């Protein structure tokens, strides 16, 4: 079981991964992602924007791309969910 890091630290680490590793690729394809938050259960909420919003591949992008990148650098994250 993971020791729970302070919520602000977890949020900052997730934001850093999204900014440096996820966002550039999405923006190159006309999309973007907004970090909505990280809840007390270590679940990350994101909002897909631009061409990612409503795209048929958005589920793949979210679960396979964004979640994998975040969990690789911030392993205490349980999972990622897209919100509207």
C-alpha positions in Angstrom: 0.0 0.0 0.0 1.2 3.5 -0.8 1.8 6.1 1.7 -0.4 9.0 0.8 1.6 12.0 -0.3 0.2 15.4 0.3 -2.6 16.2 -2.1 -0.9 19.3 -3.4 2.3 17.3 -4.2 0.4 14.6 -6.0 -1.5 17.2 -8.1 1.7 19.1 -8.9 3.4 15.9 -10.1 0.5 14.8 -12.2 0.3 18.3 -13.7 4.0 18.2 -14.6 3.6 14.9 -16.4 0.6 16.1 -18.4 2.4 19.4 -19.3 5.7 17.8 -20.4 4.7 14.5 -21.8 1.0 14.4 -22.7 0.0 17.9 -23.8 2.5 18.4 -26.6 1.3 15.3 -28.5 -2.3 16.1 -28.1 -1.7 19.7 -29.2 0.2 18.5 -32.3 -3.1 16.8 -33.4 -5.3 19.8 -32.6 -6.4 18.6 -29.2 -5.6 19.3 -25.6 -6.2 18.1 -22.1 -7.1 20.0 -18.9 -6.3 18.6 -15.5 -9.5 18.9 -13.5 -8.1 17.4 -10.3 -7.0 14.5 -8.2 -9.5 13.2 -5.6 -8.8 11.7 -2.2 -8.9 8.2 -3.8 -5.9 9.1 -6.1 -8.2 9.2 -9.1 -7.1 11.8 -11.7 -9.9 13.6 -13.6 -9.1 15.2 -17.0 -11.1 17.0 -19.6 -10.3 16.5 -23.2 -10.4 19.6 -25.3 -10.2 20.7 -29.0 -10.3 17.9 -31.5 -9.9 15.4 -28.7 -13.4 16.3 -27.4 -15.9 13.9 -28.9 -13.2 12.1 -31.0 -13.9 8.4 -31.5 -10.3 7.7 -30.3 -10.7 9.7 -27.1 -11.2 6.7 -25.0 -8.1 5.1 -26.3 -6.2 8.4 -25.8 -7.4 8.7 -22.3 -6.9 5.2 -21.0 -3.9 4.1 -23.0 -2.1 7.3 -23.6 -2.6 9.8 -20.8 -3.2 7.3 -18.0 -0.1 5.2 -19.0 2.1 8.3 -19.1 0.8 9.6 -15.7 1.0 6.2 -13.9 4.5 5.6 -15.3 5.8 8.7 -13.4 3.2 8.9 -10.6 2.6 5.2 -9.7 0.3 6.0 -6.7 -2.4 7.2 -9.1 -5.1 4.6 -9.2 -6.6 5.4 -12.6 -7.6 8.3 -14.8 -11.1 9.3 -15.8 -12.4 11.8 -18.4 -15.0 14.2 -17.2 -17.2 16.6 -19.2 
